[in-house]
Amino acid sequence: MIEPAGTTGLITVVKALVVQTLGLTVTFTLAWISPVLFHGTWRLALIQGTSAALLSTVLRQPYWWVPIHFLFLPMAMIMLTLHLPSWLYLIIVLLLALVFWGTVKGDVPLFLSSSAVAGAVTALVELEHANAFADLGAGVGSVAVPLAQHRAIRVDAWERAPLPWLITASRCRKLPNASVKRTSLWDCNLAGYDVVFAFLSPAVMLKLGEKVVREMRPGSLFISSSFPIPGWQSESIVTIADKRCTKLFCYRV
Ligand SMILES: C[S@@+](CC[C@H](N)C(=O)[O-])C[C@H]1O[C@@H](n2cnc3c(N)ncnc32)[C@H](O)[C@@H]1O
């Protein structure tokens, strides 16, 4: 059963709070049982981090929560020693919220494609003699903007997080062939595009595959950066010579 995004987000936040609280409870219990062994603020912070990281695995949170839980309290203590003004924390939280807008609700976070990926996608678009290109989750426009600059084709991008959207929109302001929409990629219709590009996450690939089959025209090309669609046979896989050795999975619809 697929839960609504809001419910998933709430469950994620509640799980994170439960894990941190249980980590604290374990730490205080150990310190109470053996005050000599578990003495000292830093030692306690590390025990709390370790307990929280283990509990996060037990509660089956995604693996990236493990380092977050491990480092949360020790990092908070290090930051306190710096005596930074409190408004700075508020600004950092606001900036993170503007960049990672939907991540808590289950959206894919921001990772940027390299310029080599943008170059390879442009070459594929040229090979296809495409007239219309869609970028699902455009980030700061790492692929959409160079493509729109390079070729006079229609480039439509979707980006939901406010700050990346603003950056892409400002990069596109002098490109009449490019547009960026601040709506969810799940609400767009892919019927009018010759090539569609996405760099998202393994978690959404099945759902995205269903959308591609439902909406894209037969003969059009879907390119997924880094993540294949489970069970699908790609027409080709392009390996890029960048730091991540990114793979572009190309599917003919
Ligand atoms: C891994 S980044 C890729 C960014 C860009 N395409 C690139 O290749 O550099 C994924 C982007 O998708 C955006 N995103 C995630 N879910 C989205 C949704 N439902 N609607 C629109 N954008 C979304 C995120 O905000 C993030 O910027």
The ligand as an SDF file (V2000), in Angstrom:
LIG
                    3D

 27 29  0  0  0  0  0  0  0  0999 V2000
   18.8410   14.1050   -7.5810 C   0  0  0  0  0  0  0  0  0  0  0  0
   18.2770   15.7490   -7.8560 S   0  0  0  0  0  0  0  0  0  0  0  0
   18.6100   15.9360   -9.5820 C   0  0  0  0  0  0  0  0  0  0  0  0
   18.7580   17.3780   -9.9980 C   0  0  0  0  0  0  0  0  0  0  0  0
   19.0170   17.5870  -11.5070 C   0  0  0  0  0  0  0  0  0  0  0  0
   18.0650   16.8950  -12.3440 N   0  0  0  0  0  0  0  0  0  0  0  0
   20.4090   17.1720  -11.8900 C   0  0  0  0  0  0  0  0  0  0  0  0
   20.5120   16.1730  -12.6100 O   0  0  0  0  0  0  0  0  0  0  0  0
   21.3790   17.8280  -11.4580 O   0  0  0  0  0  0  0  0  0  0  0  0
   16.5050   15.4970   -7.7710 C   0  0  0  0  0  0  0  0  0  0  0  0
   15.7100   16.7710   -7.7940 C   0  0  0  0  0  0  0  0  0  0  0  0
   14.3390   16.4240   -7.9300 O   0  0  0  0  0  0  0  0  0  0  0  0
   13.5610   17.3040   -7.1630 C   0  0  0  0  0  0  0  0  0  0  0  0
   12.3040   16.6300   -6.8620 N   0  0  0  0  0  0  0  0  0  0  0  0
   12.1270   15.5480   -6.0550 C   0  0  0  0  0  0  0  0  0  0  0  0
   10.8410   15.1780   -6.0340 N   0  0  0  0  0  0  0  0  0  0  0  0
   10.1810   16.0510   -6.8500 C   0  0  0  0  0  0  0  0  0  0  0  0
    8.8300   16.1920   -7.2510 C   0  0  0  0  0  0  0  0  0  0  0  0
    7.8940   15.3600   -6.8120 N   0  0  0  0  0  0  0  0  0  0  0  0
    8.5070   17.1880   -8.1030 N   0  0  0  0  0  0  0  0  0  0  0  0
    9.4600   18.0400   -8.5790 C   0  0  0  0  0  0  0  0  0  0  0  0
   10.7610   17.9590   -8.2320 N   0  0  0  0  0  0  0  0  0  0  0  0
   11.1240   16.9750   -7.3830 C   0  0  0  0  0  0  0  0  0  0  0  0
   14.4020   17.5740   -5.9220 C   0  0  0  0  0  0  0  0  0  0  0  0
   14.0320   18.7900   -5.3020 O   0  0  0  0  0  0  0  0  0  0  0  0
   15.8100   17.6170   -6.5230 C   0  0  0  0  0  0  0  0  0  0  0  0
   16.1580   18.9240   -6.8680 O   0  0  0  0  0  0  0  0  0  0  0  0
  1  2  1  0
  2  3  1  0
  2 10  1  0
  3  4  1  0
  4  5  1  0
  5  6  1  0
  5  7  1  0
  7  8  2  0
  7  9  1  0
 10 11  1  0
 11 12  1  0
 11 26  1  0
 12 13  1  0
 13 14  1  0
 13 24  1  0
 14 15  1  0
 14 23  1  0
 15 16  2  0
 16 17  1  0
 17 18  1  0
 17 23  2  0
 18 19  1  0
 18 20  2  0
 20 21  1  0
 21 22  2  0
 22 23  1  0
 24 25  1  0
 24 26  1  0
 26 27  1  0
M  CHG  2   2   1   9  -1
M  END
$$$$
